[in-house]
């Protein structure tokens, strides 16, 4: 028997009570800090694979004053009242019973009790402890030794496209639809990735969305200021409103994006071209099409030259990721359809199937909320985040579509 600590800094998120606004706390590796609003709900998530009866307590790293919290387990329709006193850094709360495996959410919220006569300085929540666990392997959550940043972001999921031939692919087309109400802030529905870059749509904030196309430099660095002139990605051309700049952090290179109010529920079309030039570079060009616009056609996002490269389009894939850790508790989804490839002679190259894979967050079983496959009438799909229960999909699973429409 052993105790398990689920750390708030790695596994919790915050929302405001329905139909209200609230002052957010800070979620840091040291826990939930600077919490002062009773309309704020702090939720911690973890997966339980086996039925059982579990005792739990909460560890606080700091209690500024006496306070009372309401602890609710929505899955079980069960609630507890926890009175935090000045000396109760480790507070036993109660027992809950699990009959079905799945993700469980514990909500914490300030009450209107005498202890909470004045808002402010709620306990700094450090961990939720499950006591006397018989088999720790039955529990999944983001561990302390794993990145809290990537753990809270949630797993990224991918499709790699297997073509009938991989040589001399000059053009690739894909169509992406983000369903209504699943266009969460932090979503990147990447339509066409290849060995040297990626191209897709993002939700950057409540008011801004982008069509993004980036190409990596051949120099291995996360700092764009360190790229030597002979390794710089060069701009060939760009669309009228496209912003171009350097990027870093996850490799470095040339970035181009169009701020564009794309909408959930619309199937947007993407075209990527790539070919080797005579000067030792390869040229990669991205086009975007909005079918809702009158007389719509493909519009140029940008064209980049990559040095020390002689290549057509290789390693073609799509992915769905969340780049905003604060929204890792909200599900997102994207459909991918009507893939087409053409070689350098303009001949159609059929797509045989798509292979599903995921990132290290899923591979290490820190998060299990990932899915992908084929959905009747909607085509390929990828889904992640939101702490939905595992579907049984595995990395390396292969999916096929029966029909592909020519562009």
C-alpha positions as a printed NumPy array, in Angstrom:
array([[  0.   ,   0.   ,   0.   ],
       [  1.257,   3.449,  -0.834],
       [  0.071,   7.045,  -1.038],
       [ -0.134,   8.838,  -4.394],
       [  0.281,  12.595,  -4.81 ],
       [ -1.434,  14.26 ,  -7.757],
       [  0.206,  17.685,  -8.047],
       [ -1.971,  20.702,  -8.815],
       [  0.874,  22.419, -10.681],
       [  0.882,  19.618, -13.261],
       [ -2.767,  18.508, -13.336],
       [ -5.13 ,  21.384, -12.536],
       [ -7.02 ,  24.044, -14.469],
       [ -9.375,  26.884, -13.592],
       [-12.744,  28.1  , -14.806],
       [-15.299,  30.641, -13.624],
       [-18.634,  29.57 , -12.204],
       [-21.345,  29.468, -14.882],
       [-22.6  ,  32.889, -16.035],
       [-19.998,  34.74 , -14.02 ],
       [-16.611,  36.342, -14.415],
       [-13.852,  35.942, -11.888],
       [-10.286,  36.792, -11.023],
       [ -8.034,  33.91 , -12.023],
       [ -5.442,  32.42 ,  -9.719],
       [ -1.898,  31.46 , -10.752],
       [ -1.153,  27.823, -11.485],
       [  2.541,  27.231, -10.939],
       [  4.639,  24.185, -10.182],
       [  4.394,  25.203,  -6.533],
       [  0.603,  24.843,  -6.81 ],
       [ -2.486,  27.03 ,  -7.139],
       [ -1.416,  30.432,  -5.848],
       [ -2.956,  33.895,  -5.342],
       [ -6.519,  32.589,  -5.216],
       [ -9.029,  35.167,  -3.999],
       [-12.34 ,  34.774,  -5.872],
       [-15.195,  32.529,  -4.707],
       [-16.525,  32.344,  -8.28 ],
       [-13.34 ,  30.558,  -9.339],
       [-13.4  ,  26.763,  -9.689],
       [-10.079,  24.929,  -9.549],
       [-10.264,  21.445, -11.103],
       [ -7.717,  18.64 , -10.855],
       [ -7.878,  15.576, -13.144],
       [ -6.53 ,  12.036, -12.982],
       [ -7.367,   8.628, -14.452],
       [ -8.341,   5.578, -12.389],
       [ -8.22 ,   2.197, -14.141],
       [ -9.597,   0.017, -11.326],
       [-12.65 ,   0.085,  -9.099],
       [-12.145,   0.642,  -5.399],
       [-12.738,   2.769,  -2.339],
       [-10.225,   5.581,  -1.89 ],
       [ -9.456,   7.976,   0.943],
       [ -8.132,  11.366,  -0.067],
       [ -6.694,  14.493,   1.474],
       [ -5.357,  17.812,   0.209],
       [ -1.946,  19.302,   0.928],
       [ -1.599,  23.081,   1.025],
       [  1.729,  24.873,   0.77 ],
       [  0.358,  28.   ,   2.493],
       [ -2.812,  28.994,   4.335],
       [ -3.008,  32.739,   4.861],
       [ -6.211,  32.531,   6.91 ],
       [ -8.939,  30.108,   7.869],
       [-11.045,  29.214,   4.851],
       [-13.688,  26.735,   3.779],
       [-13.745,  25.052,   0.365],
       [-16.427,  22.991,  -1.299],
       [-14.921,  19.896,  -2.937],
       [-17.082,  18.265,  -5.611],
       [-16.575,  15.129,  -7.722],
       [-18.982,  15.713, -10.649],
       [-18.615,  12.167, -12.061],
       [-19.878,  10.744,  -8.779],
       [-22.294,  13.53 ,  -7.789],
       [-20.473,  13.667,  -4.479],
       [-19.451,  16.711,  -2.418],
       [-17.373,  17.446,   0.667],
       [-16.79 ,  20.529,   2.799],
       [-13.174,  21.13 ,   3.757],
       [-12.327,  23.53 ,   6.598],
       [ -8.752,  24.757,   6.233],
       [ -7.424,  26.147,   9.506],
       [ -4.156,  28.016,   9.985],
       [ -2.325,  24.836,  10.924],
       [ -4.06 ,  22.376,   8.552],
       [ -1.552,  22.105,   5.728],
       [ -2.487,  18.45 ,   5.275],
       [ -6.257,  18.087,   5.477],
       [ -8.074,  14.748,   5.28 ],
       [-11.326,  15.242,   3.345],
       [-13.153,  11.954,   2.804],
       [-13.734,   8.743,   0.893],
       [-15.032,   8.138,  -2.605],
       [-15.932,   4.945,  -4.434],
       [-15.036,   4.177,  -8.052],
       [-16.961,   1.483,  -9.92 ],
       [-16.087,   2.424, -13.518],
       [-12.619,   3.183, -14.876],
       [-12.152,   6.641, -16.326],
       [-10.987,  10.188, -15.781],
       [-12.16 ,  11.808, -12.545],
       [-12.349,  15.536, -11.838],
       [-12.25 ,  17.129,  -8.394],
       [-13.541,  20.72 ,  -8.219],
       [-12.513,  23.169,  -5.464],
       [-14.449,  26.373,  -4.782],
       [-14.751,  28.849,  -1.934],
       [-18.038,  28.789,  -0.006],
       [-20.13 ,  31.487,   1.664],
       [-19.429,  30.229,   5.164],
       [-18.394,  32.215,   8.232],
       [-14.808,  31.139,   7.556],
       [-15.031,  32.911,   4.191],
       [-16.615,  36.118,   5.486],
       [-14.136,  38.109,   3.431],
       [-12.842,  36.867,   0.101],
       [ -9.141,  36.484,  -0.453],
       [ -6.142,  34.365,   0.396],
       [ -7.644,  30.951,  -0.19 ],
       [ -5.321,  28.023,   0.521],
       [ -2.436,  27.467,  -1.875],
       [ -3.289,  23.987,  -3.179],
       [ -0.209,  21.817,  -3.651],
       [ -1.421,  18.227,  -4.088],
       [ -4.334,  15.853,  -3.802],
       [ -3.297,  12.676,  -1.996],
       [ -4.878,   9.247,  -2.499],
       [ -4.135,   7.08 ,   0.525],
       [ -3.235,   3.408,   0.806],
       [ -3.377,   2.67 ,  -2.911],
       [ -2.792,  -0.994,  -3.622],
       [ -1.561,  -0.687,  -7.229],
       [ -0.176,   2.712,  -8.336],
       [ -0.126,   1.443, -11.934],
       [ -3.902,   1.87 , -11.968],
       [ -3.544,   5.671, -11.842],
       [ -2.483,   8.016, -14.637],
       [ -1.742,  11.724, -14.302],
       [  1.081,  14.101, -15.179],
       [  4.032,  13.207, -12.982],
       [  6.409,  15.64 , -11.296],
       [  9.386,  14.412, -13.336],
       [  7.513,  15.211, -16.57 ],
       [  7.202,  18.719, -18.019],
       [  4.331,  20.604, -16.376],
       [  4.121,  22.778, -19.508],
       [  3.656,  19.911, -21.96 ],
       [  1.59 ,  17.926, -19.471],
       [ -0.96 ,  20.701, -19.06 ],
       [ -0.976,  21.356, -22.816],
       [ -2.103,  17.776, -23.369],
       [ -1.079,  15.224, -25.993],
       [ -0.455,  16.101, -29.622],
       [ -1.74 ,  13.667, -32.253],
       [ -0.662,  13.12 , -35.865],
       [ -1.461,  11.404, -39.152],
       [  1.368,  10.432, -41.505],
       [  0.148,   9.908, -45.065],
       [  1.39 ,   6.879, -47.002],
       [  1.529,   7.638, -50.716],
       [  1.761,   5.104, -53.542],
       [  5.093,   6.686, -54.353],
       [  7.232,   9.007, -52.234],
       [  9.498,  10.395, -54.925],
       [  9.219,  13.818, -56.557],
       [  5.96 ,  14.934, -54.884],
       [  5.514,  18.497, -56.104],
       [  2.039,  19.37 , -54.751],
       [ -0.069,  18.192, -51.841],
       [ -3.642,  19.226, -51.057],
       [ -5.575,  18.813, -47.828],
       [ -8.872,  20.067, -46.42 ],
       [ -9.399,  20.836, -42.724],
       [-12.602,  21.355, -40.761],
       [-12.614,  22.284, -37.083],
       [-16.1  ,  21.398, -35.744],
       [-18.249,  24.036, -34.088],
       [-17.564,  24.528, -30.372],
       [-14.25 ,  22.659, -30.648],
       [-12.199,  25.639, -31.835],
       [-10.593,  26.199, -28.436],
       [ -7.933,  28.854, -27.845],
       [ -4.541,  27.234, -28.371],
       [ -5.714,  24.923, -31.163],
       [ -3.367,  24.33 , -34.085],
       [ -5.001,  22.191, -36.767],
       [ -1.963,  21.607, -38.95 ],
       [ -3.034,  20.626, -42.463],
       [  0.208,  19.863, -44.318],
       [  3.484,  19.163, -42.604],
       [  6.624,  17.95 , -44.353],
       [ 10.265,  17.293, -43.532],
       [ 11.11 ,  21.006, -43.411],
       [  8.007,  22.822, -42.157],
       [  4.266,  22.931, -41.501],
       [  1.115,  24.756, -42.62 ],
       [ -2.317,  25.088, -40.959],
       [ -4.764,  27.177, -38.915],
       [ -4.579,  28.394, -35.324],
       [ -6.821,  29.908, -32.633],
       [ -4.536,  32.476, -31.012],
       [ -6.961,  34.368, -28.768],
       [-10.611,  35.3  , -28.344],
       [-10.2  ,  37.822, -31.164],
       [ -7.402,  36.513, -33.397],
       [ -6.979,  33.495, -35.668],
       [ -4.167,  32.748, -38.088],
       [ -3.204,  30.785, -41.162],
       [  0.404,  29.835, -40.383],
       [  3.235,  28.542, -42.606],
       [  6.741,  27.975, -41.224],
       [  9.953,  26.538, -42.676],
       [ 12.888,  25.393, -40.536],
       [ 16.476,  26.427, -41.132],
       [ 18.975,  23.566, -41.707],
       [ 20.949,  24.876, -38.711],
       [ 20.021,  23.065, -35.497],
       [ 19.254,  25.848, -33.01 ],
       [ 16.309,  27.209, -31.031],
       [ 17.751,  30.734, -31.193],
       [ 17.142,  32.451, -34.563],
       [ 19.833,  35.048, -33.781],
       [ 22.423,  32.259, -33.978],
       [ 21.588,  31.24 , -37.559],
       [ 24.484,  31.872, -39.929],
       [ 23.675,  33.811, -43.119],
       [ 24.318,  30.778, -45.305],
       [ 21.73 ,  28.81 , -43.275],
       [ 18.973,  31.432, -43.325],
       [ 15.588,  30.638, -44.854],
       [ 14.865,  33.331, -47.465],
       [ 11.519,  34.835, -48.389],
       [ 10.663,  34.55 , -52.095],
       [  7.163,  36.073, -52.042],
       [  4.221,  36.622, -49.725],
       [  0.525,  37.448, -49.814],
       [ -0.622,  41.045, -49.455],
       [ -1.448,  40.827, -45.743],
       [  0.951,  38.091, -44.707],
       [  3.281,  38.842, -41.774],
       [  6.794,  37.386, -42.052],
       [  9.344,  37.013, -39.266],
       [ 11.877,  34.687, -37.698],
       [ 10.818,  32.046, -35.169],
       [ 12.602,  30.045, -32.493],
       [ 12.082,  27.832, -29.419],
       [ 11.219,  24.652, -31.39 ],
       [ 13.924,  24.897, -34.014],
       [ 14.365,  28.158, -35.903],
       [ 13.568,  29.467, -39.343],
       [ 11.172,  31.596, -41.336],
       [  7.585,  32.101, -40.216],
       [  4.697,  33.579, -42.172],
       [  1.117,  34.023, -41.081],
       [ -2.095,  35.647, -42.195],
       [ -4.438,  36.965, -39.505],
       [ -7.714,  35.569, -40.795],
       [-11.178,  35.109, -39.18 ],
       [-11.677,  31.49 , -40.201],
       [-14.766,  29.838, -38.713],
       [-15.495,  26.508, -37.091],
       [-17.642,  24.235, -39.235],
       [-16.128,  25.415, -42.553],
       [-13.888,  23.144, -44.649],
       [-10.808,  25.175, -45.602],
       [ -8.459,  24.05 , -48.345],
       [ -4.66 ,  24.028, -48.302],
       [ -2.124,  23.58 , -51.083],
       [  1.609,  23.177, -50.596],
       [  4.229,  23.091, -53.358],
       [  7.868,  22.1  , -53.058],
       [ 10.712,  21.566, -55.488],
       [ 14.521,  21.837, -55.688],
       [ 15.934,  24.903, -57.432],
       [ 19.161,  25.236, -59.407],
       [ 21.018,  27.272, -56.781],
       [ 21.211,  24.665, -54.004],
       [ 17.979,  25.774, -52.371],
       [ 14.507,  24.235, -52.375],
       [ 11.396,  26.393, -52.714],
       [  8.29 ,  25.725, -50.588],
       [  5.082,  27.674, -51.231],
       [  1.781,  27.629, -49.307],
       [ -1.692,  28.589, -50.569],
       [ -4.984,  28.86 , -48.66 ],
       [ -8.574,  28.776, -49.952],
       [-11.739,  29.907, -48.169],
       [-14.752,  28.323, -49.94 ],
       [-17.177,  30.816, -48.359],
       [-15.703,  33.715, -50.324],
       [-17.249,  34.675, -53.712],
       [-15.239,  33.274, -56.631],
       [-12.843,  31.798, -54.127],
       [ -9.447,  30.629, -55.282],
       [ -6.165,  29.665, -53.653],
       [ -4.392,  32.688, -52.177],
       [ -0.672,  32.865, -51.555],
       [  0.426,  32.824, -47.924],
       [  4.178,  32.785, -48.566],
       [  7.007,  31.197, -50.512],
       [ 10.33 ,  30.379, -48.797],
       [ 13.728,  29.182, -50.044],
       [ 15.523,  26.713, -47.769],
       [ 19.32 ,  26.558, -48.203],
       [ 21.423,  23.398, -48.479],
       [ 18.329,  21.482, -49.546],
       [ 17.435,  19.686, -52.768],
       [ 14.016,  18.22 , -52.169],
       [ 10.421,  17.892, -53.266],
       [  7.771,  17.286, -50.549],
       [  8.754,  14.423, -48.249],
       [  7.353,  13.076, -44.979],
       [  3.858,  14.525, -45.455],
       [  1.662,  14.552, -42.347],
       [ -0.991,  16.432, -40.341],
       [ -1.308,  17.091, -36.632],
       [ -3.591,  18.549, -33.972],
       [ -2.015,  20.223, -30.956],
       [ -2.773,  22.625, -28.139],
       [ -0.133,  25.322, -27.603],
       [ -1.896,  26.984, -24.639],
       [ -1.441,  25.116, -21.313],
       [ -4.342,  26.99 , -19.67 ],
       [ -6.831,  25.344, -22.07 ],
       [ -5.521,  21.786, -21.856],
       [ -8.728,  20.686, -20.101],
       [-10.9  ,  21.55 , -23.117],
       [-11.389,  19.114, -25.995],
       [-10.467,  20.016, -29.565],
       [-10.988,  18.127, -32.813],
       [-10.285,  18.465, -36.534],
       [-11.331,  16.601, -39.693],
       [ -8.898,  16.054, -42.59 ],
       [-10.318,  15.298, -46.032],
       [ -9.767,  15.181, -49.787],
       [ -6.018,  14.642, -49.683],
       [ -4.389,  14.699, -53.129],
       [ -0.777,  14.522, -54.29 ],
       [  0.842,  15.266, -57.632],
       [  4.373,  14.523, -58.768],
       [  6.715,  16.811, -60.699],
       [  5.139,  15.719, -63.995],
       [  1.619,  16.571, -62.823],
       [  0.548,  12.943, -62.399],
       [ -1.832,  12.079, -59.578],
       [ -0.31 ,  10.029, -56.743],
       [ -2.868,   8.158, -54.632],
       [ -2.84 ,   8.243, -50.833],
       [ -3.037,   4.663, -49.536],
       [ -3.676,   5.292, -45.826],
       [ -2.876,   7.424, -42.771],
       [ -0.902,   6.196, -39.766],
       [ -1.815,   7.54 , -36.318],
       [  0.914,   8.596, -33.872],
       [  1.21 ,  10.747, -30.757],
       [  3.817,  12.702, -28.814],
       [  5.755,  11.916, -25.648],
       [  2.951,  13.136, -23.367],
       [  0.82 ,  10.239, -24.585],
       [  3.688,   7.785, -25.077],
       [  4.651,   8.116, -21.406],
       [  0.961,   7.83 , -20.428],
       [  0.955,  11.196, -18.697],
       [ -2.292,  11.969, -20.546],
       [ -4.696,   9.461, -22.108],
       [ -7.115,  11.908, -23.751],
       [ -6.216,  11.358, -27.4  ],
       [ -8.02 ,   9.793, -30.356],
       [ -8.031,   9.559, -34.131],
       [ -9.49 ,   7.536, -36.959],
       [-12.136,   7.694, -39.651],
       [-15.646,   9.019, -39.051],
       [-18.406,   8.175, -41.498],
       [-19.253,  11.231, -43.567],
       [-16.458,  13.346, -42.092],
       [-13.263,  11.517, -43.089],
       [-10.085,  11.316, -41.04 ],
       [-10.233,  12.968, -37.62 ],
       [ -7.858,  13.794, -34.777],
       [ -8.994,  14.652, -31.25 ],
       [ -7.148,  15.566, -28.057],
       [ -7.356,  17.182, -24.622],
       [-10.425,  17.545, -22.407],
       [ -9.797,  14.426, -20.286],
       [-12.178,  12.217, -22.254],
       [-11.716,   8.517, -21.55 ],
       [ -9.292,   6.413, -23.631],
       [-10.659,   4.881, -26.823],
       [ -8.09 ,   2.104, -27.254],
       [ -6.341,   3.649, -30.242],
       [ -2.606,   2.936, -30.413],
       [  0.326,   4.628, -32.074],
       [  0.908,   2.96 , -35.432],
       [ -2.781,   2.231, -36.075],
       [ -3.635,   2.58 , -39.776],
       [ -6.779,   4.169, -41.231],
       [ -8.065,   4.313, -44.809],
       [-10.622,   6.363, -46.703],
       [-12.494,   4.779, -49.591],
       [-12.757,   7.798, -51.863],
       [-10.534,  10.776, -52.691],
       [-11.814,  13.686, -54.726],
       [ -9.52 ,  15.251, -57.302],
       [ -8.841,  18.971, -57.051]])
